[in-house]
Amino acid sequence: GGTAGSRVTAEAVDRGHRVIAAVRRPEATSYLPDGVRVVTGDATSDRSVRELAPEADVLVVAIGGGERGLWLDAARTLVTTLRGMPDAPRIIHLGGGSTLLTPKGTRYLDEPDFPEAYRDSAQGQADALDYYRTQADGVTWTYVSPPPLEFHPGERTGHYRTGTDQPVTDAQGRSVLTYEDLAVAIVDEIENPRHENTRFTVAY
């Protein structure tokens, strides 16, 4: 239901997918498209995950606004709940761009000038990525990183390029993307999986 999740929801509905939006406050989601089934849900609750999983092909995790442990708690809950479940849905986790690598090979979040105001959330997303990479055996997951800096609401163009651990940059060295085209990339990945059990990044 948030900035990213609502755009993924809209993109999926536009393409004819059946979408269940699991949100903390269903009463505040009147902006979501018609046809979306809205339920109360929490990615850090094994009960919520167990209830939603049988109806889903994919669980898209697009959460924010919490303390550092939120993203790791969600990753751990999803993996441990889905592991061993027959026909378990795939996890697509919208993660942070600050976990991408600079030209020096260090993470953006480890740079000295990284804004302190975002450090806890950036480290929380990094913790989740580390968890998927080291402890998510038995489930199928994908971690998606937007650009580390220039990522904002805007126009849906339907065009983008993908990379792995370094930002995708244009001829001017910029890595830019709108939330709308991130949603395009995520729904493309749902329809045609190309990055199972790994991380990928998206930009123009």
Rosetta blueprint (number, residue, H / E / L):
1 G L
2 G L
3 T H
4 A H
5 G H
6 S H
7 R H
8 V H
9 T H
10 A H
11 E H
12 A H
13 V H
14 D H
15 R L
16 G L
17 H L
18 R L
19 V L
20 I E
21 A E
22 A E
23 V E
24 R L
25 R L
26 P H
27 E H
28 A H
29 T L
30 S L
31 Y L
32 L L
33 P L
34 D L
35 G L
36 V L
37 R E
38 V E
39 V E
40 T E
41 G L
42 D L
43 A L
44 T L
45 S L
46 D H
47 R H
48 S H
49 V H
50 R H
51 E H
52 L H
53 A H
54 P H
55 E H
56 A L
57 D L
58 V E
59 L E
60 V E
61 V E
62 A L
63 I L
64 G L
65 G L
66 G L
67 E L
68 R L
69 G H
70 L H
71 W H
72 L H
73 D H
74 A H
75 A H
76 R H
77 T H
78 L H
79 V H
80 T H
81 T H
82 L H
83 R L
84 G L
85 M L
86 P L
87 D L
88 A L
89 P L
90 R E
91 I E
92 I E
93 H E
94 L E
95 G L
96 G L
97 G H
98 S H
99 T H
100 L L
101 L E
102 T L
103 P L
104 K L
105 G L
106 T L
107 R E
108 Y H
109 L H
110 D H
111 E L
112 P L
113 D L
114 F L
115 P L
116 E H
117 A H
118 Y H
119 R H
120 D H
121 S H
122 A H
123 Q H
124 G H
125 Q H
126 A H
127 D H
128 A H
129 L H
130 D H
131 Y H
132 Y H
133 R H
134 T H
135 Q H
136 A L
137 D L
138 G L
139 V L
140 T L
141 W E
142 T E
143 Y E
144 V E
145 S E
146 P L
147 P L
148 P L
149 L L
150 E E
151 F E
152 H E
153 P L
154 G L
155 E L
156 R L
157 T L
158 G L
159 H L
160 Y L
161 R E
162 T E
163 G E
164 T L
165 D L
166 Q L
167 P L
168 V L
169 T L
170 D L
171 A L
172 Q L
173 G L
174 R L
175 S L
176 V E
177 L E
178 T E
179 Y H
180 E H
181 D H
182 L H
183 A H
184 V H
185 A H
186 I H
187 V H
188 D H
189 E H
190 I H
191 E H
192 N L
193 P L
194 R L
195 H L
196 E L
197 N L
198 T E
199 R E
200 F E
201 T E
202 V E
203 A E
204 Y L
